[in-house]
Amino acid sequence: MTPHQPLARLLAGKLVGPAPEGCQRDFGRLHCRQPQAVVFPAGVADVQETVRYALAGGLAVVARGNGCSSNGQSLTDSLQLDTAALDRIELLGAATVRVEPGVRWGTLHRWLHEHGLALPVVTSNEHATVGGTLSVGGFGPTSPFVGSVVDQVTALDVVTGDGALVHATADGPHRELFRYALCGLGQVAVIVRADLRVVPAEPAVLVRRLGGDDLATVAEQVWGDERLRICRTV
Ligand SMILES: Cc1cc2nc3c(=O)[nH]c(=O)nc-3n(C[C@H](O)[C@H](O)[C@H](O)COP(=O)(O)OP(=O)(O)OC[C@H]3O[C@@H](n4cnc5c(N)ncnc54)[C@H](O)[C@@H]3O)c2cc1C
């Protein structure tokens, strides 16, 4: 698609890219909206620049993770802000991981696993992004015990509608912004970083019927199954 010309000029062509295949649709396929332009921020400053430009021009900006929502939440006929390149992950001590919004859950799980860590709540879609999930809540099998994905967030960096970058925490500065940005469907602010609680990766207990009576056969089956390799079998 040809980028919107004034937008391309303002952003010096560095942020507006060809619209990715499928950006006008989401998982539900109920709606189709062609964005005027798709912006690909490479960092927080790019998100701020985009929001400021949109504010000055009276344009809406809609953040898009991976479009796994089903009712047009990530679609727009204005500016779509594709967070795919905001994909950094870093550990902050032993109990917190700092992630950018474009990180997909599958990537984060694998990264944490290599560090002997895990997320307390795991949703079933490894392709959804951190930003897109924190904007809706995030529910997994352990949620009845430890809450939703947003309950694991200890701090957020968000870009508000005036382009300001704000650090918000649950009990500290900007606590209201923190609460409203989570589950805010991107209507309150664009999430550009999140600190999430992590826990030591405990071996999961997986009950599975293994065929064969001898230990060698059972061991072969365990090693042939990737899930069982990282689990303690009983
Ligand atoms: C097959 C499948 C399985 C699923 N399983 C589960 C499950 O087990 N548990 C569960 O809770 N959910 C589940 N979902 C729902 C999924 O978690 C949500 O639809 C989630 O919003 C998708 O994330 P996304 O990255 O694709 O977001 P998108 O669809 O791209 O965006 C969703 C919303 O978040 C906003 N947004 C995106 N990025 C940002 C950002 N950086 N800052 C602010 N707002 C932003 C968008 O504007 C939009 O309003 C599932 C969905 C599918 C398709």
Ligand as a Chemical Component Dictionary entry (heavy atoms), coordinates in Angstrom:
data_LIG
# 
_chem_comp.id                   LIG 
_chem_comp.type                 NON-POLYMER 
_chem_comp.pdbx_formal_charge   0 
_chem_comp.three_letter_code    LIG 
# 
loop_
_chem_comp_atom.comp_id 
_chem_comp_atom.atom_id 
_chem_comp_atom.alt_atom_id 
_chem_comp_atom.type_symbol 
_chem_comp_atom.charge 
_chem_comp_atom.model_Cartn_x 
_chem_comp_atom.model_Cartn_y 
_chem_comp_atom.model_Cartn_z 
_chem_comp_atom.pdbx_ordinal 
LIG C1  C1  C 0 -6.879 -19.396 19.406 1  
LIG C2  C2  C 0 -7.008 -18.375 20.518 2  
LIG C3  C3  C 0 -6.853 -18.806 21.832 3  
LIG C4  C4  C 0 -6.993 -17.893 22.884 4  
LIG N1  N1  N 0 -6.823 -18.330 24.171 5  
LIG C5  C5  C 0 -6.952 -17.471 25.193 6  
LIG C6  C6  C 0 -6.763 -17.883 26.554 7  
LIG O1  O1  O 0 -6.476 -19.043 26.833 8  
LIG N2  N2  N 0 -6.899 -16.958 27.524 9  
LIG C7  C7  C 0 -7.199 -15.654 27.244 10 
LIG O2  O2  O 0 -7.290 -14.844 28.168 11 
LIG N3  N3  N 0 -7.354 -15.216 25.970 12 
LIG C8  C8  C 0 -7.244 -16.100 24.964 13 
LIG N4  N4  N 0 -7.414 -15.659 23.669 14 
LIG C9  C9  C 0 -7.733 -14.256 23.449 15 
LIG C10 C10 C 0 -6.450 -13.430 23.291 16 
LIG O3  O3  O 0 -5.687 -13.488 24.469 17 
LIG C11 C11 C 0 -6.838 -11.976 23.059 18 
LIG O4  O4  O 0 -7.614 -11.877 21.897 19 
LIG C12 C12 C 0 -5.618 -11.063 22.932 20 
LIG O5  O5  O 0 -6.074 -9.715  22.967 21 
LIG C13 C13 C 0 -4.906 -11.315 21.632 22 
LIG O6  O6  O 0 -3.658 -10.698 21.662 23 
LIG P1  P1  P 0 -3.066 -9.995  20.365 24 
LIG O7  O7  O 0 -1.652 -9.727  20.683 25 
LIG O8  O8  O 0 -3.341 -10.754 19.137 26 
LIG O9  O9  O 0 -3.892 -8.622  20.425 27 
LIG P2  P2  P 0 -4.654 -7.840  19.250 28 
LIG O10 O10 O 0 -5.810 -8.657  18.794 29 
LIG O11 O11 O 0 -3.694 -7.374  18.241 30 
LIG O12 O12 O 0 -5.184 -6.585  20.091 31 
LIG C14 C14 C 0 -6.148 -6.784  21.123 32 
LIG C15 C15 C 0 -6.446 -5.438  21.784 33 
LIG O13 O13 O 0 -5.285 -4.977  22.483 34 
LIG C16 C16 C 0 -4.916 -3.677  22.010 35 
LIG N5  N5  N 0 -3.452 -3.612  22.060 36 
LIG C17 C17 C 0 -2.558 -4.373  21.383 37 
LIG N6  N6  N 0 -1.307 -4.040  21.730 38 
LIG C18 C18 C 0 -1.405 -3.039  22.629 39 
LIG C19 C19 C 0 -0.454 -2.249  23.342 40 
LIG N7  N7  N 0 0.863  -2.437  23.201 41 
LIG N8  N8  N 0 -0.908 -1.285  24.176 42 
LIG C20 C20 C 0 -2.230 -1.068  24.323 43 
LIG N9  N9  N 0 -3.179 -1.774  23.666 44 
LIG C21 C21 C 0 -2.774 -2.760  22.839 45 
LIG C22 C22 C 0 -5.489 -3.580  20.618 46 
LIG O14 O14 O 0 -5.675 -2.235  20.219 47 
LIG C23 C23 C 0 -6.806 -4.324  20.791 48 
LIG O15 O15 O 0 -7.769 -3.490  21.385 49 
LIG C24 C24 C 0 -7.276 -16.530 22.608 50 
LIG C25 C25 C 0 -7.405 -16.099 21.269 51 
LIG C26 C26 C 0 -7.285 -17.022 20.240 52 
LIG C27 C27 C 0 -7.447 -16.546 18.837 53 
# 
loop_
_chem_comp_bond.comp_id 
_chem_comp_bond.atom_id_1 
_chem_comp_bond.atom_id_2 
_chem_comp_bond.value_order 
_chem_comp_bond.pdbx_ordinal 
LIG C1  C2  SING 1  
LIG C2  C3  SING 2  
LIG C2  C26 DOUB 3  
LIG C3  C4  DOUB 4  
LIG C4  N1  SING 5  
LIG C4  C24 SING 6  
LIG N1  C5  DOUB 7  
LIG C5  C6  SING 8  
LIG C5  C8  SING 9  
LIG C6  O1  DOUB 10 
LIG C6  N2  SING 11 
LIG N2  C7  SING 12 
LIG C7  O2  DOUB 13 
LIG C7  N3  SING 14 
LIG N3  C8  DOUB 15 
LIG C8  N4  SING 16 
LIG N4  C9  SING 17 
LIG N4  C24 SING 18 
LIG C9  C10 SING 19 
LIG C10 O3  SING 20 
LIG C10 C11 SING 21 
LIG C11 O4  SING 22 
LIG C11 C12 SING 23 
LIG C12 O5  SING 24 
LIG C12 C13 SING 25 
LIG C13 O6  SING 26 
LIG O6  P1  SING 27 
LIG P1  O7  DOUB 28 
LIG P1  O8  SING 29 
LIG P1  O9  SING 30 
LIG O9  P2  SING 31 
LIG P2  O10 DOUB 32 
LIG P2  O11 SING 33 
LIG P2  O12 SING 34 
LIG O12 C14 SING 35 
LIG C14 C15 SING 36 
LIG C15 O13 SING 37 
LIG C15 C23 SING 38 
LIG O13 C16 SING 39 
LIG C16 N5  SING 40 
LIG C16 C22 SING 41 
LIG N5  C17 SING 42 
LIG N5  C21 SING 43 
LIG C17 N6  DOUB 44 
LIG N6  C18 SING 45 
LIG C18 C19 SING 46 
LIG C18 C21 DOUB 47 
LIG C19 N7  SING 48 
LIG C19 N8  DOUB 49 
LIG N8  C20 SING 50 
LIG C20 N9  DOUB 51 
LIG N9  C21 SING 52 
LIG C22 O14 SING 53 
LIG C22 C23 SING 54 
LIG C23 O15 SING 55 
LIG C24 C25 DOUB 56 
LIG C25 C26 SING 57 
LIG C26 C27 SING 58 
# 
